[in-house]
Amino acid sequence: MSKLGSLGQRMYRGEISFDFVGRRKTWYTISAIILLVSIGTLVFRGLNLGIEFKGGADFSLPNATCTVESARGVAETESGGQAIVTVTGSGTVRVQTETLTPNESSILAGALADACGIAKDDIKYQVVGPTWGAEISKKALQGLGVFILLVTLFLTIYFEWRMAVAALVALAHDLLITIGIYALIGLEVTPATVIGVLTILGYSLYDTVVVFDKVKENTRGITGQSILTYDDAANLAVNQTLVRSINTSVVALLPVLSIIVVGALILGAGTLLDLAVALAIGMAAGTYSSIFVATPVLAQLKSATPEMKALATRVRARRTQIAKKTGADSVDGGDVVSSDSLSRSVEAGERSQPKRVSRSKRKRK
């Protein structure tokens, strides 16, 4: 931990700098591949919607003595369709079938009771219509729309519209990856999954705002010097917040992973599994996007403005001049740069600018 802390301090001071922004094409390529896989999986395979969304009958058999195969055989024979049978950690067998009438549900409950050696009255069953799932989806989309609108307004007012665009790109990136992994693995999508997906939006946004706030601090008055380009200042901000982002992600992921391992796999809490998996995937994607997607997109948008293009031209000319004087081939570093403190370069650049002469002194001259 002491080595990590020392590395973090050196990165914050700019003594070591990893070129995240400069290699944005590499990160864009990686993200594009992941997104293409996610979108392709969604299109050709689709999501494994739970009974709450597609409708059906749900039966809970406590203290059942039958096997999963025998329960599935009885359910498919009586319902005439495919059945999904799972066992929770407490030993309860859960059987899900297509939508049944009340009479058909009663007949199937009796058959399951006989096959599993329990009383019919001990079986809890309910029929869920697809309209309930459609209502959940509608409310979730409405909440997502309101959230995006408020986020856009906040980032535009507090930062600027380019930061809002970059943050929304990162949010869309995280959503598609999370949903795509659910489709790829075949995990069941339940209302708890929807809650988890909506929760990770706030986490992803928090991580992005932390980096953007540092970018804003580093780029304040940047056009008044000729040492750093906007890309350099934005990359410095990522390096300065990298250790914090990693530490925050690890601390946040530990309890989520404990829920998956202990609460779900050992105790058999299915709802917790749905929620925890969505949170774990989304948190990992959010940490990645704040570093490798949001800030590079912001730097690309900002560097396209006339004032930043002019700044980049001045910086390149100054570096070329320095390289000629020192006889160096280039003053730029590679992926890891060891140089003077970049975090103080803007301040040093401002000090190197010619000082203004007061009017009284100009008159004396």
C-alpha positions in Angstrom: 0.0 0.0 0.0 2.9 2.3 0.7 4.3 1.8 -2.8 0.9 2.5 -4.3 0.6 5.6 -2.2 4.0 6.7 -3.3 3.1 6.1 -6.9 -0.1 8.0 -6.5 1.7 11.0 -5.0 4.2 11.0 -7.8 1.4 10.8 -10.4 -0.4 13.6 -8.6 2.7 15.8 -8.8 3.1 14.9 -12.4 6.5 13.2 -11.9 5.0 10.1 -13.6 2.3 10.4 -16.2 0.5 7.6 -18.0 -0.7 8.8 -21.4 -4.4 7.9 -21.2 -5.7 10.8 -23.3 -3.0 10.5 -26.0 -3.8 6.9 -26.6 -7.6 7.4 -26.9 -7.7 5.6 -30.3 -6.6 2.4 -28.5 -9.3 2.8 -25.8 -11.9 3.6 -28.4 -11.1 0.5 -30.3 -11.3 -1.7 -27.2 -14.6 -0.1 -26.2 -16.0 -0.5 -29.7 -15.2 -4.2 -29.8 -16.9 -4.7 -26.4 -19.9 -2.6 -27.5 -20.2 -4.5 -30.8 -20.2 -7.8 -28.9 -22.8 -6.5 -26.5 -25.1 -5.1 -29.2 -24.7 -8.3 -31.3 -25.6 -10.4 -28.3 -28.7 -8.3 -27.6 -29.9 -8.5 -31.2 -29.3 -12.2 -31.9 -29.7 -13.7 -28.4 -31.7 -11.2 -26.5 -32.2 -10.9 -22.7 -33.4 -13.7 -20.5 -36.4 -11.9 -19.1 -37.8 -13.1 -15.8 -41.4 -14.0 -15.1 -42.1 -10.5 -14.0 -41.6 -9.2 -17.5 -42.8 -12.0 -19.8 -45.6 -13.3 -17.5 -46.2 -16.8 -16.2 -46.9 -18.9 -13.1 -44.5 -19.2 -10.2 -44.5 -22.0 -7.7 -42.5 -22.2 -4.4 -42.1 -25.6 -2.9 -40.6 -25.5 0.7 -38.8 -28.6 2.0 -39.3 -30.4 -1.2 -37.8 -33.9 -1.5 -37.9 -34.2 -5.3 -35.0 -33.5 -7.7 -34.8 -30.6 -10.1 -35.2 -33.0 -13.0 -38.4 -34.7 -11.6 -40.0 -31.4 -10.7 -39.2 -30.1 -14.2 -40.7 -33.2 -15.8 -43.9 -32.9 -13.8 -44.2 -29.2 -14.6 -43.6 -29.6 -18.3 -46.0 -32.5 -18.5 -48.9 -30.7 -16.8 -48.3 -27.2 -18.3 -47.5 -28.4 -21.8 -44.6 -26.0 -22.1 -41.1 -25.3 -20.9 -40.4 -25.0 -17.2 -37.6 -23.4 -15.3 -36.7 -25.1 -12.0 -34.2 -23.7 -9.5 -33.3 -24.5 -5.9 -32.5 -21.8 -3.3 -30.0 -22.2 -0.5 -32.8 -22.9 2.0 -33.9 -25.9 0.0 -37.0 -24.3 -1.6 -37.7 -25.5 -5.1 -38.9 -22.7 -7.4 -40.8 -23.7 -10.5 -41.7 -21.2 -13.3 -43.9 -22.0 -16.2 -45.9 -20.2 -18.9 -49.1 -18.4 -18.0 -51.7 -20.8 -16.6 -55.3 -20.4 -15.7 -56.3 -20.7 -12.0 -57.6 -24.3 -12.6 -54.4 -25.3 -14.4 -52.3 -23.8 -11.6 -54.2 -25.8 -9.0 -53.8 -29.0 -10.9 -50.0 -28.4 -11.4 -49.7 -27.5 -7.7 -51.3 -30.9 -6.8 -49.0 -32.8 -9.1 -45.9 -31.1 -7.7 -47.0 -31.8 -4.2 -47.4 -35.5 -4.9 -44.0 -35.7 -6.7 -42.1 -33.7 -4.0 -43.7 -35.2 -0.9 -45.3 -32.1 0.5 -48.8 -30.9 1.2 -50.5 -29.0 -1.6 -51.4 -26.2 0.9 -47.7 -25.6 1.6 -47.1 -24.7 -2.0 -47.2 -21.0 -2.7 -48.0 -20.1 -6.3 -49.0 -16.9 -8.2 -49.7 -16.0 -11.8 -48.0 -12.9 -13.1 -49.3 -11.1 -16.2 -46.9 -9.5 -18.7 -48.6 -6.1 -18.2 -46.9 -5.8 -14.8 -43.5 -6.2 -16.4 -44.4 -3.7 -19.1 -45.4 -1.2 -16.4 -42.0 -1.6 -14.7 -40.2 -1.1 -18.0 -42.2 2.0 -18.7 -41.5 3.5 -15.3 -37.8 2.6 -15.6 -37.5 4.4 -18.9 -39.3 7.4 -17.5 -36.9 7.5 -14.6 -33.9 7.1 -16.9 -35.1 10.0 -19.1 -35.5 12.3 -16.1 -32.1 11.3 -14.8 -30.4 12.0 -18.1 -32.1 15.4 -18.4 -31.1 16.5 -14.9 -27.6 15.2 -15.4 -27.2 17.1 -18.7 -28.5 20.4 -17.1 -26.2 20.0 -14.0 -23.1 19.3 -16.0 -23.8 22.0 -18.5 -24.3 24.6 -15.8 -21.5 23.5 -13.5 -19.0 22.6 -16.2 -19.9 23.0 -19.8 -21.9 21.3 -22.5 -18.9 19.3 -23.8 -18.4 17.7 -20.4 -22.1 16.8 -20.4 -21.8 15.1 -23.8 -18.7 13.2 -22.7 -20.4 12.1 -19.4 -23.5 10.9 -21.4 -21.3 9.0 -23.8 -19.7 7.2 -20.8 -23.2 6.5 -19.3 -24.4 4.9 -22.5 -21.2 3.0 -22.7 -21.7 1.5 -19.2 -25.4 0.7 -19.8 -24.8 -1.2 -23.1 -21.9 -3.2 -21.6 -23.9 -4.1 -18.5 -27.0 -5.2 -20.5 -24.8 -6.9 -23.1 -23.0 -9.0 -20.4 -26.4 -10.0 -19.0 -27.5 -11.2 -22.5 -24.2 -12.9 -23.1 -24.2 -14.9 -19.9 -27.9 -15.5 -19.9 -28.6 -14.1 -16.5 -32.3 -13.6 -15.7 -33.5 -10.0 -15.8 -35.7 -9.2 -12.9 -37.0 -6.0 -11.2 -33.9 -6.1 -9.0 -31.7 -6.1 -12.1 -33.5 -2.9 -13.3 -32.8 -1.3 -9.9 -29.2 -2.3 -10.1 -28.8 -0.9 -13.6 -30.3 2.4 -12.6 -28.1 2.5 -9.5 -24.9 2.2 -11.4 -25.7 5.3 -13.4 -25.2 7.4 -10.3 -21.9 5.6 -9.5 -20.6 6.0 -13.0 -21.5 9.7 -13.0 -19.8 10.3 -9.6 -16.5 8.8 -10.8 -16.7 10.9 -14.0 -17.5 14.2 -12.2 -14.5 13.7 -9.9 -12.2 13.5 -12.9 -13.9 16.4 -14.7 -13.6 18.6 -11.6 -9.9 18.1 -11.7 -9.8 18.7 -15.4 -11.6 22.0 -14.8 -9.1 23.0 -12.1 -6.1 22.1 -14.3 -7.4 23.9 -17.4 -8.3 27.2 -15.6 -6.4 29.9 -17.5 -4.7 27.4 -19.7 -4.7 29.6 -22.8 -2.4 32.1 -21.0 0.6 29.8 -21.2 2.4 27.8 -23.8 3.6 24.8 -21.8 0.6 22.4 -21.7 -2.0 21.6 -24.3 -5.6 20.8 -23.2 -4.8 17.1 -23.8 -1.8 17.4 -21.4 -3.9 19.1 -18.7 -6.7 16.6 -19.0 -4.3 13.6 -18.9 -2.7 15.1 -15.8 -6.2 15.2 -14.2 -6.7 11.5 -15.0 -3.4 10.6 -13.4 -4.1 12.7 -10.4 -7.4 10.9 -9.7 -6.4 7.4 -10.9 -5.5 6.0 -7.5 -8.6 7.5 -5.9 -10.7 6.0 -8.6 -9.1 2.6 -8.1 -9.5 2.8 -4.3 -13.1 3.9 -4.5 -13.9 1.1 -6.9 -12.3 -1.6 -4.8 -14.0 -0.4 -1.6 -17.4 -0.3 -3.4 -16.9 -3.7 -5.1 -15.9 -5.6 -2.0 -19.3 -5.6 -0.3 -21.0 -6.3 -3.6 -18.8 -9.3 -4.3 -19.5 -10.5 -0.7 -23.2 -10.3 -1.5 -22.6 -12.4 -4.6 -20.5 -15.0 -2.9 -22.0 -15.3 0.5 -25.5 -13.9 0.2 -26.4 -15.4 -3.2 -24.3 -18.5 -3.9 -24.2 -19.8 -0.3 -27.5 -18.7 1.1 -29.3 -18.8 -2.2 -30.8 -15.3 -2.1 -31.8 -14.9 -5.8 -32.9 -11.3 -5.6 -29.6 -10.3 -4.0 -27.8 -12.1 -6.8 -29.7 -10.2 -9.5 -29.0 -6.8 -7.8 -25.3 -7.6 -6.9 -24.3 -8.8 -10.4 -25.8 -5.7 -12.0 -23.9 -3.5 -9.5 -20.6 -5.3 -9.9 -20.6 -5.2 -13.7 -21.8 -1.6 -13.8 -19.2 -0.4 -11.2 -16.3 -2.0 -13.1 -17.6 -0.5 -16.4 -18.1 2.9 -14.8 -14.5 3.0 -13.5 -13.2 2.0 -16.9 -15.3 4.6 -18.7 -14.4 7.5 -16.5 -10.7 6.9 -17.2 -10.6 5.6 -20.8 -13.8 7.0 -22.3 -15.2 10.1 -20.7 -12.0 12.1 -20.4 -10.6 11.2 -23.8 -13.9 12.2 -25.4 -13.9 15.5 -23.5 -10.3 16.2 -24.6 -11.1 15.4 -28.2 -14.2 17.8 -28.2 -12.3 20.6 -26.4 -9.2 20.3 -28.5 -11.2 20.9 -31.6 -12.1 24.5 -30.5 -10.1 27.4 -32.2 -8.6 28.6 -28.9 -7.3 25.1 -28.0 -6.0 24.6 -31.5 -4.1 27.8 -31.3 -2.7 26.8 -27.9 -1.6 23.4 -29.2 0.2 25.2 -32.1 2.1 27.4 -29.6 3.0 24.5 -27.4 4.3 22.5 -30.3 6.4 25.5 -31.5 7.8 26.0 -28.0 8.7 22.3 -27.6 10.3 22.3 -31.1 12.4 25.3 -30.1 13.4 23.7 -26.8 14.3 20.5 -28.6 16.6 22.4 -31.1 18.3 24.2 -28.2 18.9 21.0 -26.2 19.7 18.9 -29.2 16.9 16.4 -28.2 15.0 14.5 -30.8 11.7 15.1 -29.0 10.5 16.6 -25.7 7.5 14.4 -25.6 7.5 11.3 -23.5 6.0 7.9 -24.1 3.4 6.1 -22.2 5.2 6.9 -19.0 6.8 10.3 -18.7 9.4 11.3 -16.1 9.9 15.0 -16.1 9.4 18.1 -14.0 6.2 18.4 -12.1 3.4 18.9 -14.7 1.0 19.9 -12.1 3.0 23.1 -11.7 3.7 23.7 -15.3 0.7 26.0 -15.9 1.8 28.1 -13.0 5.3 28.2 -14.2 4.1 29.1 -17.7 2.1 32.0 -16.2 5.2 33.2 -14.4 7.3 33.1 -17.6 4.9 35.5 -19.4 6.1 39.1 -19.7 4.9 41.3 -16.8 2.7 44.2 -17.5 4.2 47.6 -16.9 2.1 50.1 -15.1 0.9 53.3 -16.9 2.9 55.6 -14.6 6.1 53.8 -15.5 5.3 53.8 -19.2 4.8 57.6 -19.0 8.1 58.1 -17.3 9.8 56.2 -20.1 
